[in-house]
Amino acid sequence: MNAIILNAASIEAIRTYTDVSIEATGAKESAAAALISQGITADMLKAPAKGESRELYDGIKAAIVSGFSEEVRSLLLAKTAELIDTRKLVKKYWQQQIGSKLKDLRNQMTPKQGRSGSRSKVAIVQEAYDELLVKLSKLDPETDQLPDVMDIPTASNLLKQSLAAFIGKGAKKA
């Protein structure tokens, strides 16, 4: 295998990504702390049952959307039936991002409320590993865009080997 040396553009892109991700983590922690200080729990960030008040939930979703660009906010307000197929897919992506941000906040709030702080690092890795294997098993190489160097069986095996090496024993069977 040939040795590959990163060029300046790649180094700068990684530096920028790292800087932005550190900033984002701080912003997420601040948002979670603000919600907790208001007495809002992680469970309150889940969609309310039919018939229950949606005021808080919709308010949090609106706050998330306010962080999106004007173009994305306009797209989210557009009637789906009036959009062309490619725009429908883009709208669906941004709707999923709202749910993703809600989940990020819930996850950030959970340890601060003492719910899962007692899990060991190995248990946390095992849970993430199990979740990733489930997601990998749902991918379809024919329709889902995967990196050229990755195929699902290889990725699954690499995960199993990595986990086994991390915990120092045989990997849990999927």
C-alpha angles and dihedrals in degrees: 000000000000119000111247119207118201115243124223093261092055092046091050092047091052091046091051092047091050092048093049093045091052090050091048092051090053091049091049091050091050092049092049092047091050092052092047091049088058090054093255114147129206090251090060089064091066120095109274120243118261110285095021122113114276095190098106094038093049090045092055091047090050090050089053092049090050087066092059123090120271090252092055093045090053091049091051090053093049119101107256093218090061095053127093115245097261092051090048088058092049090049090050090052092054092046087055089050090059089056091045092053090048090052091047090054092046090050092047091050097047099073091042088059092051097246102126106010092113096064115113121238089248091053091050091050091046092052092049090047093051091048092049092049090053090050092047091051090056094053118103112210089205096058108016118079109240128176112268092244095052131079121175099245092048092048091049092049092048090052092050092049092047093050092047090052091046097052094033098236142071116311119252110258115249 
